[in-house]
Amino acid sequence: MEDNRNDSIVIVGAGFGGLGLAIRLKRAGIHDFTVLERAAELGGVWRDNVYPGVACDVESLLYSYSFAPSAAWSRTFAPQREILAYLKDCVERFGVGAHLRLGTGVAAARFDERSGLWAITTTTGEVLTARLLISAAGHALSRPVYPELPGRTSFEGRAFHSARWDSAYPLEGKRVAVIGTGASGVQLASAISSRVAHLSLFQRTPAWILPKGDRPFSSFERRLLQRVPGFQRLLRFALYWRHELLAPGFVRHPGLLRLVSRWALRNLRKHVRDPELRRRLTPRYTLGCKRVLPSDDFYSAIQRPNVELVDAPIEAILPKGIRTRDGLERGFDAIVYATGFEAAEATAPFELTGRGGATLDEAWRDGIEAYLGTAIAGFPNLFLIVGPNVGLGHSSMILMMESQFAYVLDAVRKMRAGGLASVEVRREVQRRFNERLQRRLSRTVWNTGGCVSWYRTRTGKNTTLWPGTTFMFRWQTRRFQPAEYECVQG
Ligand code: NAP
């Protein structure tokens, strides 16, 4: 089946990035765009991650669009279902539902140099053409990783990844293994510890954990949020700066984080009395090198009588359980892999062929790279939302996305005003940007803090994080600068 449609702008992905950009376009009076979403429902990571206890670890007043404040949050850190409901509400509120095509992914996209258009083949067999292709397909945290453990597929019980939670499987009365103590593992182990018969939490590296301070909003606070103009903006402003103040510690002066480390260790001492368990839970790398995890209930969950922390390395998965390197074998009904995502080693979100027939995977052979995490040399009229090195260790990703929305919107306006058929970032601009970026990254806690994390590739290159404040990124993306691009008149 081949159907030719001509849209000016095709956005791929209906998560926070794709929907936010759609809303910004709509509000700017631009209506000729389509959002393609391969799944049957919108929501991105907030649709996919439904494991027990899943919640945002940034306060909802900051982890929400600045242009769409909500007074519906029940607590300071909203759970997944409220975040998903918020996204659905935004789609209604801003009238972008008609632009959404669910169940339609992108199989491949090819840039045509003569017309300056992208030909986009969908997973339903259609071919769409578009002037601009914007991938908000969640390059970093959408592809689950399973560890390469001998015998992994031989397990006869239930096994699933945290991001592919099997909600039909009742955990009550089961012996469950959770592998991994990152953000997902810590949240879900805390949440299921009281429901399962027995939980073994396999920890390879202890995480830095800070008190989260999660609590329900009082009815008085909710009334204030609903009725007092400016109250929500004021709280958001305060939260913004509280997070932003951590950036210099992560980026330049890890010594500044010593106070925060002391706070985390005090929190550990307060909640874990057994010195041996405390020792096993004490991180051995600089705070911030891996994502710092906020949790109010992890330490109490790990000390429940039906829970054990296993830090002996896993040797093999067996048909009935797991064998650790100390020779112990434990039997399980279910294994949950909270083992993270293909982030630093990401590949093209779908087959992307740019100028001269070069594919994005070829361009990214030596590691993923872009200009401002948004444009890629060799790929005209393509923009990414949350591309390489846009991630944050200290604050809300929505802030970074909104900077990218403004940048893309400015590009659209300038292309239309100038009658441009295509824009492609100059290779030299991208090269210089990345040299500076990697120089800055080399001094950060993520590169020097003595840990292995999903922020960096196997060879140690940091391809995921932004080495600065969010306002520095906003400043650098404040304007689309045509001089930095090869511009072709239409
Ligand atoms: P992750 O941070 O990459 O954690 C993966 C965990 O699996 C690590 O503890 C890792 O140990 C462990 N692991 C991997 N292979 C293992 C093996 N063979 N044996 C034992 N342990 C193994 O993944 P994640 O927890 O899914 O989080 C990924 C990111 O998603 C987060 O950093 C965050 O940005 C986002 N996230 C956010 C929220 C939120 O609340 N906003 C919630 C969940 C996720 P090592 O540390 O030793 O490698």
Boltz pocket constraint, residues with backbone or C-beta under 6 A from the ligand:
constraints:
  - pocket:
      binder: B
      contacts: [[A, 55], [A, 56], [A, 57], [A, 58], [A, 141], [A, 147], [A, 148], [A, 149], [A, 162], [A, 179], [A, 180], [A, 181], [A, 182], [A, 183], [A, 184], [A, 185], [A, 187], [A, 202], [A, 203], [A, 204], [A, 205], [A, 291], [A, 314], [A, 338], [A, 339], [A, 340], [A, 341], [A, 452], [A, 453], [A, 454]]
      max_distance: 6.0
